[in-house]
């Protein structure tokens, strides 16, 4: 249902104008639901701006994964940003597990793997 105070508009005009807004609506839903757009805890305008830029970039990259590589290749295409987020999460987890497996297979201890994984949080840089 669409409601307006513009009594001079026809139903067709209301739908046409709302259709122009639809991409904005879906962006807000996706960015708040999947990308943490409204989850920032910064206080400075600069930090908030950086957070917003990261959300916009993430949204753009995820949106690209929803597009076909070629116009005739639409079979099995990711349809939503949520699907793209889940797919990227699976890929990230798979790569993490393969990294850990590789490290452990080459004699790295569990403690060393954790040190590598969390070096940035501990302020250490491993080369």
C-alpha positions as semicolon CSV with decimal commas, in nm:
position;residue;x (nm);y (nm);z (nm)
1;X;0,000;0,000;0,000
2;X;0,132;0,342;-0,091
3;X;0,003;0,655;0,080
4;X;0,065;1,015;-0,021
5;X;-0,068;1,358;0,058
6;X;-0,039;1,449;-0,311
7;X;-0,403;1,429;-0,413
8;X;-0,315;1,555;-0,760
9;X;-0,108;1,242;-0,840
10;X;-0,250;0,941;-1,018
11;X;-0,189;0,588;-0,892
12;X;0,042;0,533;-1,190
13;X;0,253;0,836;-1,097
14;X;0,281;0,721;-0,733
15;X;0,395;0,375;-0,842
16;X;0,639;0,522;-1,094
17;X;0,800;0,749;-0,834
18;X;0,811;0,474;-0,571
19;X;0,976;0,240;-0,823
20;X;1,257;0,495;-0,854
21;X;1,307;0,475;-0,477
22;X;1,301;0,094;-0,462
23;X;1,680;0,045;-0,509
24;X;1,739;0,281;-0,215
25;X;1,495;0,084;0,002
26;X;1,660;-0,248;-0,078
27;X;2,005;-0,099;-0,014
28;X;1,900;0,014;0,335
29;X;1,744;-0,323;0,413
30;X;2,049;-0,517;0,292
31;X;2,309;-0,286;0,444
32;X;2,138;-0,280;0,784
33;X;2,049;-0,649;0,782
34;X;2,371;-0,799;0,646
35;X;2,649;-0,540;0,648
36;X;2,621;-0,366;0,985
37;X;2,535;-0,024;0,844
38;X;2,361;0,079;1,166
39;X;2,593;-0,113;1,401
40;X;2,876;0,138;1,422
41;X;2,999;0,249;1,765
42;X;3,220;0,538;1,659
43;X;3,186;0,889;1,791
44;X;3,374;1,102;1,542
45;X;3,223;1,201;1,209
46;X;3,540;1,083;1,036
47;X;3,514;0,732;1,184
48;X;3,145;0,708;1,099
49;X;3,222;0,821;0,744
50;X;3,487;0,551;0,709
51;X;3,243;0,288;0,837
52;X;2,978;0,401;0,591
53;X;3,231;0,392;0,304
54;X;3,326;0,035;0,395
55;X;2,958;-0,065;0,396
56;X;2,905;0,098;0,055
57;X;3,211;-0,075;-0,091
58;X;3,107;-0,412;0,057
59;X;2,758;-0,368;-0,084
60;X;2,894;-0,281;-0,429
61;X;3,129;-0,581;-0,433
62;X;2,855;-0,816;-0,313
63;X;2,620;-0,675;-0,574
64;X;2,879;-0,754;-0,841
65;X;2,877;-1,119;-0,732
66;X;2,503;-1,122;-0,805
67;X;2,556;-1,019;-1,169
68;X;2,625;-1,272;-1,444
69;X;2,976;-1,286;-1,589
70;X;2,814;-1,285;-1,931
71;X;2,458;-1,188;-2,026
72;X;2,378;-1,543;-2,138
73;X;2,505;-1,697;-1,811
74;X;2,222;-1,655;-1,563
75;X;2,192;-2,020;-1,455
76;X;2,279;-2,069;-1,087
77;X;2,319;-1,695;-1,035
78;X;2,319;-1,557;-0,680
79;X;1,994;-1,367;-0,645
80;X;2,026;-1,161;-0,326
81;X;2,282;-0,977;-0,116
82;X;2,199;-1,216;0,168
83;X;2,286;-1,513;-0,054
84;X;2,609;-1,338;-0,156
85;X;2,698;-1,278;0,212
86;X;2,634;-1,642;0,299
87;X;2,839;-1,759;0,001
88;X;3,131;-1,531;0,093
89;X;3,108;-1,652;0,455
90;X;3,134;-2,013;0,338
91;X;3,433;-1,930;0,117
92;X;3,606;-1,749;0,404
93;X;3,546;-2,038;0,643
94;X;3,668;-2,289;0,383
95;X;3,988;-2,092;0,326
96;X;4,045;-2,057;0,700
97;X;4,004;-2,431;0,752
98;X;4,239;-2,508;0,461
99;X;4,497;-2,263;0,599
100;X;4,482;-2,420;0,945
101;X;4,501;-2,771;0,800
102;X;4,801;-2,674;0,587
103;X;4,980;-2,515;0,882
104;X;4,918;-2,813;1,109
105;X;5,025;-3,055;0,832
106;X;5,359;-2,875;0,809
107;X;5,431;-2,909;1,181
108;X;5,304;-2,574;1,306
109;X;5,161;-2,606;1,655
110;X;4,807;-2,499;1,740
111;X;4,949;-2,219;1,957
112;X;5,155;-2,091;1,663
113;X;4,852;-2,102;1,432
114;X;4,652;-1,896;1,682
115;X;4,942;-1,652;1,711
116;X;4,940;-1,613;1,332
117;X;4,563;-1,573;1,314
118;X;4,542;-1,314;1,591
119;X;4,876;-1,134;1,545
120;X;4,713;-0,805;1,448
121;X;4,489;-0,804;1,755
122;X;4,792;-0,865;1,974
123;X;4,985;-0,583;1,809
124;X;5,238;-0,824;1,659
125;X;5,327;-0,835;1,293
126;X;5,441;-1,174;1,164
127;X;5,634;-1,198;0,841
